[in-house]
Amino acid sequence: MNAKKVLMVLTSHDQLGSSGEKTGFWVEEFAAPYYVLKDAGVEVVLASPAGGQPPIDPKSELADFQTDATRRFDEDKPAQAELENTVKLADIAADDFDAVFYPGGHGPLWDLTDNKDSIKLIASLINNGKPVAAVCHATAAFLNVKDQQGEYLVKGKAVTGFSNSEEDAVQLSEIVPFLLEDELLQRGGDYQKGADWNAFAVQDGLLISGQNPASSELAAQKLLTQINA
């Protein structure tokens, strides 16, 4: 039996609005799913809109936010080399993969919400019965994907992502281009959430989403279960 192959799509955006601060992807939301998949024998390919090294949110490298997975990544030279050389999203063929996973961080709000290559990738996987997963702000990648009937992919679906109360807690509600919870609801999504900062992930058919950094491993495990079903 051929090994499963999962694409991980990271942001290429590094500016936190007009705040003058840097953003990018959240290390834990990449590292935890990466190792859940790799340890299960899944082949993981990394991509980003611009290709090359995706920007890491500097806050995610602070001591408070380190986990076993991030510490493992810090020692993992081959994984670091993979991250430095992500494939350009435009060069990816959806047919080559069994699933896709989008790690969060604030970056995706800016460059993955309307990205045509990303939207096409997600729609193609869904239309071929393959699961798509995202965690935290990366659920924004689902917002403008439509199904074969022309309806929003999230319409009527259980979905989660970084909550308004969590955005308020990190004091970025006025900086972000939109509030993810509001946008998911606006497109008819059945937005669900757990307590702030606690692990919470939902699956509705082929759509898998995690609420916040603590949910990244849970979302990846749901994805792994689905591709092995």
C-alpha positions, 0 to 999 in steps of 0.5 A, a space after each residue: 500500500 502506497 504511503 499517504 501524501 499530505 500537503 501542508 500550506 503555509 503563509 508567505 505574509 509577514 506584516 501584521 496589518 499596519 501595526 509595523 509588527 511582523 507576523 507569519 505562521 505559528 510554529 506550534 501549529 506547523 510542528 505539531 501536525 507535521 510530526 503527527 503525520 510524519 510519525 504515522 508514515 505520511 509523506 509531507 510536502 510543504 508549500 506556500 504562495 511565494 515558495 521558499 522560507 515562509 515567515 515565522 511569527 516571532 511571537 510564536 518563538 517565545 519561551 511561553 509558546 514552546 511545546 514538545 513539537 516545537 522543541 523537536 523541530 528546533 533540533 530537526 535539521 532536515 525539517 528546517 531545510 524542508 521549511 526553507 524550500 517550500 514549493 510554490 503553491 501555483 506549482 502544486 497538483 491537487 491530484 498528487 495528494 491525499 489531503 491538505 493541512 493549513 497551519 495558522 498564525 495571523 499571516 493566512 488572513 492576508 494571503 490565503 483567504 483570496 488566493 486563487 491557487 489555494 481556493 482551487 486546491 481545496 475545491 479540487 480535493 473536496 470534489 475528489 472526496 479528499 479531506 482538507 484541514 486547517 487550524 486557528 486563523 488558517 480556517 480563513 483559507 476555507 472562506 471563499 471556496 465554493 462547492 460544485 453547486 456554487 455555495 460556500 464550502 462552509 455553509 451549513 458545516 460545523 467549522 471552527 477557527 480563532 474566536 473573536 474572544 481570543 482575538 480580543 485577548 491578544 488585542 488584535 481585533 482592530 488590526 486584523 483585516 476581519 474577524 474569522 468567527 464573524 466571516 465563517 458565520 456570514 458564509 453560513 458556517 455552523 461556527 463552534 468553539 470550545 473555551 478560549 485557548 483549549 484544544 477544540 477541533 471539529 470535523 464535518 465530512 471532509 472539512 476539519 478545523 481546529 480553533 487555536 494553537 492548542 488544537 493543532 495536534 487534534 486537527 491533525 489526528 482527525 485528518 490522519 484518521 480520515 485519510 486512513 479510513 
